[in-house]
Amino acid sequence: MAPDPPNDARTPVRDEEGVVRPDELDYTASERVAEISDGRYVVATDNDNSPSVEEGDEEDPSEDRGTLARQQMARYLSEQDSKYGFVVTAAFEGEVDDHEHFSDDVVDAFGELASWYVEQIDTTASEKRALGILLLASETHVSYPKKALASILQEHDLTLDDSIGDLVDSLPDDGLQIPPDEE
């Protein structure tokens, strides 16, 4: 049976030169170290020898990684030679996919993003129909210029004298397309 350690076990005593006892490696005894949570410590690196452990000093390591990732992505985006662009990583039913696109045309950039999104979802509907359904179902309010309605009426050979019923009857089974296809 091993003898009980002496009461002053924290006092470092070297048995021989160059050999360090385990209790000499206890960094928690140092005034330069403060425990912030179970197994986590702050070590003073400045000259005042006392670490600052104030509320809010604790940071979640995943937040640090997220901040770093956002900074790196911002730098990457700013280095692109385009007015508009995006880099997206998204999860779709457990599968993760990413996509990036850069353009000097805001409409092109938005269209690319919307098309990519629709390609990722599991649907049997066409891209045009799926986009319409998503916008309608998400209760996203969309305002179209008057000329969009005029082009729809022209597309279906309707005039202001025709009724709304005439418009509905003239539409194909897959619904109203705004703007209509250009021919």
C-alpha distance (Angstrom), angle and dihedral (degrees) to the residues before:
residue distance angle dihedral
M1 . . .
A2 3.79 . .
P3 3.79 117.5 .
D4 3.82 118.7 -110.1
P5 3.80 112.8 -94.2
P6 3.79 115.3 -105.8
N7 3.82 118.3 -97.2
D8 3.79 91.5 -109.3
A9 3.85 93.2 56.3
R10 3.83 90.6 137.5
T11 3.78 91.7 61.8
P12 3.79 105.2 97.5
V13 3.76 113.5 -124.7
R14 3.76 119.4 173.5
D15 3.76 116.0 -145.8
E16 3.77 92.0 -157.1
E17 3.80 136.4 -2.6
G18 3.84 113.7 -76.5
V19 3.80 96.6 14.7
V20 3.80 116.9 110.3
R21 3.78 122.1 -159.6
P22 3.83 118.8 -137.5
D23 3.81 92.1 -111.8
E24 3.81 88.8 58.0
L25 3.82 88.3 61.5
D26 3.82 93.0 58.8
Y27 3.80 100.3 117.5
T28 3.80 91.5 179.1
A29 3.79 90.2 76.1
S30 3.80 90.9 63.5
E31 3.80 118.7 101.8
R32 3.82 86.4 -137.7
V33 3.84 90.4 66.8
A34 3.81 128.7 70.2
E35 3.78 126.4 -179.6
I36 3.82 113.3 -128.9
S37 3.80 97.9 179.2
D38 3.76 139.5 -14.8
G39 3.80 105.2 -44.2
R40 3.84 94.8 -9.3
Y41 3.79 122.2 108.8
V42 3.79 141.4 -178.8
V43 3.79 115.9 -140.4
A44 3.81 119.9 -158.8
T45 3.79 111.2 -124.0
D46 3.78 97.6 175.4
N47 3.79 127.8 80.0
D48 3.81 98.7 -98.4
N49 3.83 91.7 78.1
S50 3.79 95.2 -139.7
P51 3.81 122.9 98.6
S52 3.78 120.4 -135.0
V53 3.79 110.7 -120.2
E54 3.77 105.7 173.4
E55 3.80 128.5 151.2
G56 3.77 108.0 -79.6
D57 3.82 94.3 28.7
E58 3.79 89.5 103.2
E59 3.78 111.7 89.4
D60 3.75 127.9 -171.1
P61 3.82 107.9 -118.9
S62 3.82 89.8 -138.3
E63 3.82 88.6 57.8
D64 3.80 88.6 53.4
R65 3.81 90.3 52.1
G66 3.80 90.9 46.9
T67 3.80 91.9 50.3
L68 3.79 91.0 48.4
A69 3.81 91.8 48.0
R70 3.82 91.4 50.4
Q71 3.81 91.0 49.1
Q72 3.80 92.2 49.5
M73 3.80 91.9 46.6
A74 3.80 91.8 48.7
R75 3.78 89.5 51.8
Y76 3.83 91.1 48.3
L77 3.81 92.3 49.4
S78 3.80 93.0 47.1
E79 3.81 90.5 52.7
Q80 3.81 92.5 59.2
D81 3.77 116.8 102.4
S82 3.82 96.0 -130.1
K83 3.78 137.1 95.6
Y84 3.81 93.1 -135.4
G85 3.74 132.8 29.6
F86 3.74 147.7 135.7
V87 3.76 142.7 -159.1
V88 3.78 112.4 -158.0
T89 3.77 131.9 -175.8
A90 3.78 113.7 -173.4
A91 3.79 140.3 167.5
F92 3.79 119.6 -128.9
E93 3.80 115.0 -173.6
G94 3.80 92.4 -32.8
E95 3.80 96.3 -42.5
V96 3.81 118.8 108.2
D97 3.79 120.3 -146.7
D98 3.77 133.9 170.0
H99 3.77 134.5 -158.0
E100 3.77 137.3 179.2
H101 3.78 133.3 -167.9
F102 3.80 134.6 173.6
S103 3.77 127.4 -166.9
D104 3.78 143.1 152.6
D105 3.82 88.4 -133.1
V106 3.81 115.7 81.1
V107 3.82 92.0 -159.3
D108 3.80 91.3 52.3
A109 3.81 91.6 49.5
F110 3.81 93.5 49.3
G111 3.80 92.9 44.0
E112 3.80 90.9 51.2
L113 3.80 91.5 51.1
A114 3.81 93.7 47.6
S115 3.82 92.8 45.9
W116 3.79 92.6 48.4
Y117 3.79 91.0 50.0
V118 3.80 92.6 51.7
E119 3.82 90.9 47.9
Q120 3.81 89.0 57.9
I121 3.80 97.6 54.4
D122 3.77 121.5 82.7
T123 3.78 104.3 -113.3
T124 3.76 137.7 138.9
A125 3.81 91.0 -154.5
S126 3.77 120.9 100.9
E127 3.80 117.8 -98.9
K128 3.82 91.4 -106.4
R129 3.79 92.9 50.0
A130 3.82 93.4 43.7
L131 3.82 91.1 52.1
G132 3.79 90.9 50.0
I133 3.80 92.2 48.0
L134 3.81 92.3 48.0
L135 3.81 93.3 49.7
L136 3.79 92.2 45.8
A137 3.81 94.6 44.8
S138 3.80 92.7 46.6
E139 3.80 88.9 55.8
T140 3.78 89.1 -125.5
H141 3.77 105.8 164.3
V142 3.79 113.0 -134.1
S143 3.76 124.9 -170.3
Y144 3.80 119.1 -159.6
P145 3.80 126.3 -163.9
K146 3.82 117.6 -108.1
K147 3.77 91.5 -109.5
A148 3.83 88.6 66.8
L149 3.82 89.6 64.2
A150 3.79 91.2 44.7
S151 3.80 91.0 54.3
I152 3.82 90.7 49.7
L153 3.79 91.4 51.9
Q154 3.81 90.7 48.6
E155 3.80 91.5 46.9
H156 3.82 89.3 58.2
D157 3.84 96.4 38.9
L158 3.79 92.2 -112.6
T159 3.80 128.9 144.7
L160 3.80 134.3 -162.6
D161 3.82 87.0 -92.9
D162 3.82 91.6 64.0
S163 3.81 120.3 90.8
I164 3.76 130.1 -117.4
G165 3.79 85.7 -109.6
D166 3.82 89.0 58.7
L167 3.80 88.9 53.0
V168 3.82 93.0 49.0
D169 3.80 91.0 47.1
S170 3.81 91.6 50.8
L171 3.81 94.3 54.3
P172 3.80 119.9 99.9
D173 3.81 119.6 -114.2
D174 3.79 92.4 -100.3
G175 3.81 90.6 62.6
L176 3.77 141.9 -121.5
Q177 3.78 117.1 -21.5
I178 3.80 117.3 -156.9
P179 2.96 113.0 -135.6
P180 3.80 100.1 18.8
D181 3.81 119.1 -125.4
E182 3.77 113.4 -81.6
E183 3.76 114.1 -124.7
